[in-house]
Amino acid sequence: MKSQEEVRQLQIKYVSNRWQIVKSFYTGIGKSAVLLPAAFLVAAGVGTVALGMIFYVRDVFAATPSQVGYLTALWSLSYIMGCLFIRQAFNRVLPRFLLIASTFLMSMFVLASVLSHRFFMVYVFYSLWGIAMSLFWPFIMGWLSYGIEGAKLGRVLSNYNFSWSIGTIISPFLAGILSTFSSPLPLFFGSSLFFLTCVFIIGATLTLPKIKADRWIEAAKKSNTSLKDSSTPLRFPSRIGLFTTYTVVGVILNIFPVYAQADLGVSKSLVGLILQQRAIFATVGFIVLGRTSFWHFKPSQMIVGQILLSAMVFLLQYTSMPFPLGILLALIGILMSLSYFNSLFHGVSGSINRAGRMAIHESILSAGLIVGSSVGGILYEKYAMSTVYQFCAALVLIGTVLQTGLVFKIHGKDAVMKNRR
């Protein structure tokens, strides 16, 4: 039999071994374990607030479709201004501190929008919310993807897209359900998600060794002359597709809910459920695209995708029942993921300025949302929803022609992988 001292030593050794395992796991936790959950929480909050705000201003202020469109366009414009101009003032700040500040301010501005009880102040605080958001998405993407290329970059982008798109899956349904109980409830919930993300990142910053030791700053990497930019010019046609696609998305997210309630008599919860189908199938698209590489640097797939998108949007005007609407929106979700991933992948691939490229990506995306929500709201209010769909289908086709012209120009100069800034 072992003596008490031997038993005690064995116990100490057992505990020590277990502690080493835990310590090894704990010290090995890197930025992906923090940034991917943060992307999910913020995306869920953004989706809940965006749809919840439409229900809120309709119920509380009797906002017209054009007013809803202007409100959405204003925060999108603020987001673009933040991405292009305000973001650059913080290029030398560690990203984790920017993410903390961004999520805290987002939480406060959404909360202030509800507590102000004045429509004008909703416009003001909603715009400030857009500016605060501009310190989140470009930096999280730049930090996450730094130093990664090729198939690995595709997988990282897939994980990132999967994380935020899961948030967009649950958010329309949450906004619809919560709005049935109280119009401001989705906004309070979204504000809480932003604050929770802020606390989560603060906790990771204070406790995780790899996060505390990470000194990555985009501006410092750009100043390193040993790094060579090898960007692909295919980012230019892919950005055209991103703009036209998100014009459609702007209509679907901001004008369609008003149309579905007012003209089709669909309940808030069912509106959320229909919109959820787009998010679900967009996520499926992100997973497939992230795990494959056959489409990398292949312009034909983005052109075919845009032609199909135009056809799906055109068919929406002949659909009024929830089930076929859900099917068409699901197909549009898949095509949206293709356009989004084309712009994201071809935008950052080979680039040494990834936060900047992500800011351009987000700005173009938001510009599409602005056109979709504002022009869509005006056309719907003045004419009919069928006119809105026809406008979007025509815009996508025009964009496809421009894409095709750019692709021929690129291939004509044998420059698919040529470095162009």
JORA-V374244 format. One record per pair of residues at least 12 apart in sequence whose ideal C-beta (glycine too) atoms are under 7 Angstrom apart, sorted by the first residue. I is the first residue (numbers start at 1). J is the second residue. Records with the same first field share a line. If there is no record, write none. Layout:
I=J / J
This chain:
27=209
29=208 / 210
30=210
31=143 / 144 / 211 / 214
32=144
34=201 / 204 / 211
35=140 / 143 / 144
36=159 / 160 / 163
37=200
38=99 / 140 / 197 / 200 / 201
39=140 / 160 / 163 / 164
40=163 / 164 / 166 / 167
41=167 / 193 / 196 / 197
42=103 / 136 / 194 / 197
43=164 / 167 / 168
44=167 / 170 / 171 / 193
45=190 / 193 / 194
47=167 / 168 / 171 / 172
48=171 / 174 / 175 / 186 / 189 / 190
49=110 / 186 / 187 / 190
50=253
51=171 / 172 / 175 / 186 / 257 / 272
52=175 / 178 / 179 / 186 / 187 / 190
53=126 / 187
54=68 / 254 / 257 / 258
55=179 / 183 / 268
56=183 / 184 / 187
57=71 / 122
58=258
59=183
60=183
61=119
64=381
65=255 / 258 / 377 / 380 / 381
66=377 / 378 / 381
68=254 / 258 / 377
69=254 / 255 / 373 / 374 / 376 / 377 / 378
70=374
71=123 / 126
72=254 / 369 / 373
73=370 / 373 / 374
74=123 / 126 / 127
75=126 / 127 / 129 / 130
76=130 / 366 / 369 / 370
77=370
78=127 / 130 / 131
79=130 / 133 / 134 / 366
80=363 / 366 / 367
81=131
82=130 / 131 / 134 / 135
83=134 / 138 / 359 / 362 / 363
84=359 / 363
86=131 / 134
87=134 / 135 / 138 / 359
90=135
91=218 / 219
92=217 / 219
94=217
95=139 / 143 / 216
96=201 / 205 / 211
98=135 / 139
99=136 / 139 / 140 / 201
100=198 / 201 / 202
101=135
102=132 / 133 / 135 / 136
103=136 / 194 / 197 / 198 / 201
104=198
105=132
106=129 / 132 / 133 / 194
107=191 / 194 / 195 / 198
109=125 / 128 / 129 / 132
110=129 / 187 / 190 / 191 / 194
111=191
112=125
113=125 / 126 / 187
114=184 / 187 / 188
137=358 / 362
138=355 / 358 / 359 / 362
139=355
141=160 / 354 / 358
142=218 / 354 / 355 / 358
143=216
144=156 / 160
145=157 / 348 / 354
146=216 / 221 / 354
149=349 / 350
151=293
153=349
154=290 / 293 / 345
155=290
157=290 / 344 / 345
158=286 / 287 / 289 / 290 / 291
161=286 / 290 / 341
162=283 / 286 / 287
165=279 / 282 / 283 / 286
166=283
168=279
169=276 / 279 / 280 / 283
172=272 / 275 / 276 / 279
173=272 / 273 / 276
174=186 / 189
175=272
176=268 / 269 / 271 / 272 / 273
177=269 / 272
179=268
180=268 / 269
218=353 / 355
221=352
222=352 / 353
227=352
229=350 / 351 / 352 / 419 / 421
230=350 / 419
231=350 / 351 / 419 / 420 / 421
232=297 / 346 / 349 / 350 / 416 / 417
233=410 / 415 / 418 / 420
234=297 / 299 / 346 / 410 / 416
235=346 / 347
236=406
237=299 / 302 / 403 / 406 / 407
238=302 / 342 / 343 / 346
239=343 / 364
240=399 / 402 / 403
241=302 / 306 / 339 / 342 / 343 / 399 / 403
242=339 / 340 / 343 / 364 / 365 / 368
243=364 / 367 / 368 / 399
244=306 / 368 / 395 / 396 / 399
245=309 / 336 / 339 / 368
246=365 / 368 / 369 / 372
247=368 / 371 / 372 / 392 / 395
248=309 / 313 / 332 / 372 / 392 / 396
249=336 / 368 / 369 / 372
250=368 / 369 / 370 / 371 / 372 / 373 / 376
251=372 / 376 / 388 / 392
252=278 / 329
254=373
255=373 / 376 / 377 / 380 / 388
257=271
259=380 / 385
263=385
264=320
266=322
270=322
274=322 / 325 / 326 / 329
275=329
277=326 / 329 / 330 / 333
278=329 / 330 / 332 / 333
279=333
280=333
281=330 / 333 / 334
282=333 / 334 / 336 / 337
284=334
285=333 / 334 / 337 / 338
286=337 / 341
289=337 / 338 / 341
296=345
297=416
299=407
302=342 / 403
303=400 / 403 / 404 / 407
305=335 / 338 / 339
306=396 / 399 / 400 / 403
307=400
308=335
309=332 / 335 / 396
310=393 / 396 / 397
312=328 / 331 / 332 / 335
313=332 / 389 / 392 / 393 / 396
314=389 / 393
315=328
316=328 / 389
317=386 / 389 / 390
343=361
344=361
347=360 / 361
375=391
376=388
379=391
